[in-house]
Amino acid sequence: MMLRVKRLYSGDTELLQRCAALAAACLHEGWTYEGFLSETRKPGGIVLTVMEGETVCGFLTACVVLDEAELTSIGVLSECRRRGAAALLMETFLRLAEGADVFLEVRQSNVPAIALYQKFGFVQTGIRRNFYECPTEDAVRMKRGKYVKNNGKGEDLC
C-alpha cells in the first residue's frame, strides 16, 4: 500500500486523537490531543499525518509565519520507519513553508533524525543546553534557508 500525506484541521477529531496516541508512543514528551487541536487553530499552524491505508504512520507539526517556519514535532510509528514516511512528511511541510527560513531543535542523540534533516538541507546553528527532559539532553538547533520554486524545480537559497 502507498503512503499518503493529509493535512489535518480542527474537525479531524479522530485523526488528531490517533496522532496524539502515536506521539505518546514514540516521543519522550508526547503531544496531547489538545496540543494537536491547538496547533490546527493557530495562525500558520500545520498538522500533517502520513497514512498507509487507515493506519496513521506518522505526524508532523509546524508553524509558518511570514518568512519563518518552525518544525515543532515529527514522529513515525516504529513499524513504518525506513519506508519514506518521515521524508514524505518533510517534503510536504517544506512545500507548505516555501519562501521561509525553517528552524528546528532535535535531541543530540537522535542521529537518524539529524541525518534526515541534513538530507533536506538543514545545517547545525547551535546547541541548546539541557533543552529536553526525561532524560535531560541538549538540543541541536538547525536551520534550512529559503526554498523557492524555479520552473517546477526546487532550488535552495541560503
N, C-alpha and C positions, 0 to 999 in steps of 0.2 A: 504494500500500500504506500501511497505517496504522502509525504509531509506537506502540510499547508499551513499558512500563517493567517490568523484572523485578528483584526484589531477589536478590542473589547470596549464596550461602552457601559454606562451605569445600569442599563436594562439587562445586561448579560449576567444575571444573578448566578445561575448555575455554574457557568464557566468561571466566573470570578471566585466562587467558592472552591471550585476544583483547583484553580491556580493557588489559592491560599493553602489548601491541603498539600499541594506539591511543594510550596515554599517551606512549609513546616517540616517536610520530609527531607529536603535537600539543602537547606541553608542553616547555618548556625543560628542566625537570628531571623526567624520566619516572619513573613508578612501575614497579616490577618486579612480576612475578607474586607473589613472596614478600611484597611490600608489600600487594598486594590481598588475598592469603590471610590475612595477619596482621590486616588490618582486619576481615575477616569473623569472626575468632575473638575479637576483643577485646570485653569487655563494652560494650554500647552502640554497637558498630561497625556501620556501614551501608555497603554497596556496592550501588549501583544501576547498571543498564545500560539504555539505551534502544535498542530494536532496530526495524528495519524488515525484516520477513521474517526471514531468517537473518543479516542484516548488523548488526553492532554499530556503532551510530551514535554512541554516547557513553556516558559513565560519570560517576558522582558518588560521592565517598567522604566520609564524615562520621562523627561520633561524638556520641551523645546520652547525657549522664549527668545524672540528676536533672532540674534545671530549666535546664540549659545545654547547648547544642549547638554544635559547630564544624563548618563545612563545610571540609573539608581539600583537596579537589580536584574539579575538574569539567573535562571535555573533550569536545568534539564533533568528529567527523570532518569535514574541510573540506567535502566534498560533501553533508553533511547539515545544514550550518548554514543559518540563516534559514528553517527549516521547523518550528520549535517544539520541537526536541529538548531544548535546554537548559531551556526553560520547563517542559516536561513533567517533567524530572528535578527541577527546583526545586520544583514543585507537590507531587510525590510526597514528596520529602525533608521539606518543611515540614509535611505532614500527619503524617509519622512523628515529627517534632520538636514536635508540638503541646504547648503549655504551657511551652516552653523559650525562653529568650533565645538567639538564634543569632548566632554570631560568625564572621568570615572575614577573610582577607587576600587582596588581589588586586594584581597588578602595576599600578603607577601608570599605565603606558602602555596598559593593556588597557581601552580606552574602551568597547568593546561589552559586556564582562563587567560593568563598573561600571554601565552603563545597565540591564542585565538585573537586577542586584541592587537597584538603585533602584526598578525596576518592581515588585519584590517587597517593597518597604518598608524596605530597608536604608538606613542613613544612615552617613556617614563619622564615625568617632570618633577618628581619629588617623592618624599616619604612622609606619611602622617604617623607619628609615633603613637603606639597604643590605641589606635583608632577603633579596633574591633574588640569585642568582649566574647567570652565563652568559646574558645580561650582568648585571652588578651593577645593581640597581634598587631603589628604595624600594617598600614595600608600603603600600597604603591599607587601614587597618583599618576594618571596617564591622560594624554591629550591627543586628539586627532584634528588636524587642520580642516578647513572648509572643504566640502565636496560640492562640486558643481558639474552639471551635465554639459557635455560638449558634443553636439551632433549625435546624441544617443550613447556616447561612450563616457564613462566616468573619468574624472581627472581630479587627482588630489592636489590641492593648493595649500601649502603650509606657510 
